[in-house]
């Protein structure tokens, strides 16, 4: 429901996304991975803030799903991972 409020919904979603990224730091991802994750969040925030277009962009561009996939790849590639 908060996503229906212009700007507030986008900022709330960004805050959640940044919290998720902060929590992934304990697994020691490289700076390049963290940069890609932050870029996904910025794209989601900027495009999502565009009236009308942002609604559909939020449906199509799911930064948290993309970030989860990036983190999953990183964790699976680590030595000793059981994937």
C-alpha positions in Angstrom: 0.0 0.0 0.0 2.8 2.4 0.8 4.0 2.0 -2.9 0.9 3.9 -3.9 2.1 7.1 -2.2 4.4 9.0 -4.6 8.1 9.3 -3.5 7.3 7.8 0.0 6.9 4.3 -1.4 10.1 4.6 -3.5 12.1 5.8 -0.5 10.7 3.1 1.7 11.6 0.4 -0.8 15.1 1.9 -1.2 15.6 1.8 2.6 14.6 -1.9 2.7 16.9 -2.6 -0.3 19.9 -0.8 1.4 19.2 -2.7 4.6 19.4 -6.0 2.7 22.7 -5.0 1.1 24.1 -4.0 4.4 23.3 -7.4 5.8 25.0 -9.1 3.0 28.3 -7.4 3.8 28.9 -10.0 6.6 29.5 -12.6 3.9 32.4 -10.6 2.5 31.3 -9.8 -1.1 33.8 -7.9 -3.2 33.4 -4.2 -3.8 32.4 -4.8 -7.4 29.5 -7.0 -6.4 28.3 -4.4 -3.8 28.6 -1.7 -6.5 26.4 -3.7 -8.8 23.9 -4.2 -6.1 23.8 -0.5 -5.2 23.5 0.3 -8.9 20.4 -1.9 -9.1 18.9 -0.1 -6.2 19.6 3.3 -7.7 18.1 2.3 -11.1 15.0 1.1 -9.2 14.7 4.3 -7.3 15.2 6.6 -10.2 13.0 4.8 -12.7 10.4 4.0 -10.0 10.1 7.7 -9.2 8.8 8.5 -12.7 5.0 8.9 -12.5 3.1 6.2 -14.3 6.2 4.7 -15.9 7.6 4.0 -12.5 4.7 1.7 -11.6 5.4 -0.6 -14.5 9.1 -0.3 -14.1 8.7 -1.5 -10.5 6.9 -4.6 -11.8 9.6 -5.3 -14.4 12.8 -4.3 -12.7 13.0 -6.0 -9.4 16.3 -4.8 -7.8 16.0 -7.1 -4.8 15.5 -10.2 -7.0 18.5 -9.2 -9.1 20.6 -8.6 -6.0 19.6 -11.9 -4.5 20.7 -13.6 -7.7 24.0 -11.8 -7.6 24.6 -12.8 -4.0 23.6 -16.4 -4.6 26.1 -16.6 -7.5 28.8 -15.2 -5.2 28.1 -17.6 -2.4 27.9 -20.6 -4.7 31.3 -19.7 -6.2 33.1 -19.6 -2.9 35.3 -22.5 -2.1 33.7 -24.9 0.2 30.1 -24.0 -0.8 27.6 -26.8 -1.1 25.6 -25.9 -4.1 
